[in-house]
Amino acid sequence: MYQPPQFKSDDPALAADLMRKHAFASLISPDDAGFPFVTHLPLHLEERNGGFVLLGHCAKPNPHWRYLQARPRALVTFMGPHAYQSPKIYPDLQRVPSWVYLAVHCEVQARLVEDPAGKDALLKKLIGDHEPAYAAQWIGLGEEFQLKMLAGIVAFELEVERWSCKLKLNQHRPESHAKMKAGFAAGNDDERELAGWMDRLGLGGQ
């Protein structure tokens, strides 16, 4: 990911927050012909021994798990809130439109989780992220049904070897911040979230 220094964040807490709040990620691996193969999926983030681990799964017919098995190194991308940036935010006319966004990229090493108990534990973590109340229903479905469902997926742990976090919020153009944040605060969900991040980073006043 292209990283101008004004947009680069080395704060793991900010990266973790983005990955948890925008957990629907893109997992990218080379296929058998060497072409990038992409699976879109939710991932559960864990922090272990000072680093990150991502947990997820795909359907067994999806060949992605075979690519991970053959070539464990992969890329995961998370896209946070993003929005169009109008040149109207500037005090002069010699400006152009742009786009602001938050993103995290992770270089990972994959390990397959193929035993039913391991897959069940991993699924329960994903359930806990998105619908904790469903855990009781899943348990109540019975072991036979659970094993049938678990046989239809391949789970994996993705150990993050390196990560990069980009917070592109026009940090290098302070003359735009007040109008930019006011416009975002009155906008859609993504724009309001971006206004909150501007507050968090101390851009445009409180």
Phi, psi and omega in degrees: 000132177295128188230082169301142188300331182290344182253356186277132175241131176255013183274110182296333179293322178292317178298316180297319179299316178297316182294327180282319183283338180232066191281351179279105192250174172244123176258125189234125180220155172286136175278189185292342176264000179088006180268143180299130178246130187242133170238129177264127188198154173282144179232143176262128180264131171237147175252117183230129174050041178080005180232183181250144170228135180249134182244135179197185178203162174224164177295145182300324177292342177290122183288357187301323182296329177291324177294320177295323179295318182281325184223087190294340182282130184212175179238137174239133177237140175240127176254120177272202179295149180209158183196155172293143179241109182283145175291353178295346181285349183264156181279356180226173187264350183277060183221165180229159176294160177208187178225135176250148184195163175237136182209153174229133174243138181231127170271125189232160169245126187264144172226125181286145175243104189249346181280144184303319181296318179294319178294320180297316179297320180294317179299322181295330176290320177293319176300318179298331178287323195245331178200076184306326182295338181289341182304319180295321179294318179300315179297322182287350181287344177094152186296320183299314180293319180300314181297324178296316179293319181295329179292343182270002180230161168237125181261163180205152169255133180244103180280123183280117179272321177214147176222154175224140183236125181243122178243089185268093185231031176061034183304329185275005180233069185299337180293347180264346196296317185298310180291322180299311182292320179297318178295317179294321181299335180259011187260207181281185185300313180298317182295320178294323177294321177296321176300320177297321177293325176297317174302314184299324182267004178072034181257122175086013180080177183259000000 
